[in-house]
Amino acid sequence: MAAKASKSRIPKPTMERAVKALLKWLGSNPTPKPSSDFICLVVTLKSVPRAGRPFSFQVPLPHPFTHPTLLLVDDSAARKNLHPLSLPVTDVVPFADADSFKFPSSGLLLLDRRVEKRFMKKRKNAEIGIKKGVRIATVDLARDSWREEARKECGLATVKFGGGNGTTVRVGRGNAQPREELMENVAAAVEGVVGRVPRGWRNVRAVHLKAAESVALPMYEAVEEEDDNTEEVAGEKKRKREE
């Protein structure tokens, strides 16, 4: 489903200040864990979407960032042929090692299409433990375009609404990406998320940016007075139509 056109209500200087402040905070507060430098977009809606039914989707980011990304392949001999990949892939895992491999609790798992059915069977039988936080995607290593497919998957951010009115989306790594890349990822994530939620910006109460362990920095907050006036005007128009 294509995203709806959505003109951003967050000025570029506001995003720049938020990103700059988080990078400064990360520089002054060394993270105890490698995953603690994630930059996250927090979007809060005015109303719960889809009557509280959980749903998720992906939004494309211009700059893939390093997070646990594994490539599960059919043949262990492919290991030396696939490194380096010029892709943000953490490790290449032969299918023969899948039973004993310790998969991370989050990130992306790219499956060689040749092992997809065998992998799903083992997973169904609980022979391979994959946690819910891991997103699984399939690439066809037999095709010349598989690297481009993998890059596209690595550049997707997962957006989940679990029945509430808010979502937190990882959009970059503070210690692994330059400020310009983070800026572009934040801007793309804002438009990608707002473009997919019901009523777009009219349904957005607030947008914040934060690191995993920092405070959330506000980038946008809806003005309640304007919301009330808008609702009153809409109600008045409806009454006139009914008359």
Secondary structure, 3 states (H helix, E strand, C coil): CCCCCCCCCCCHHHHHHHHHHHHHHHHHCCCCCHHHHEEEEEEEECCCHHHHCCEEEEEECCCCCCCCEEEEECCCCHHHHHCCCCCCCCEEEEHHHCCCCCCCCCEEEEEEHHHHHHHHHHHHCCCCCCCCCEEEEEECCCCCCHHHHHHHHHCEEEEEECCCCEEEEEEEECCCCCHHHHHHHHHHHHHHHHCCCCCHHHHEEEEEEEECCCCCEEEEECCHHHHHHHHHHHHHHHHHHHC
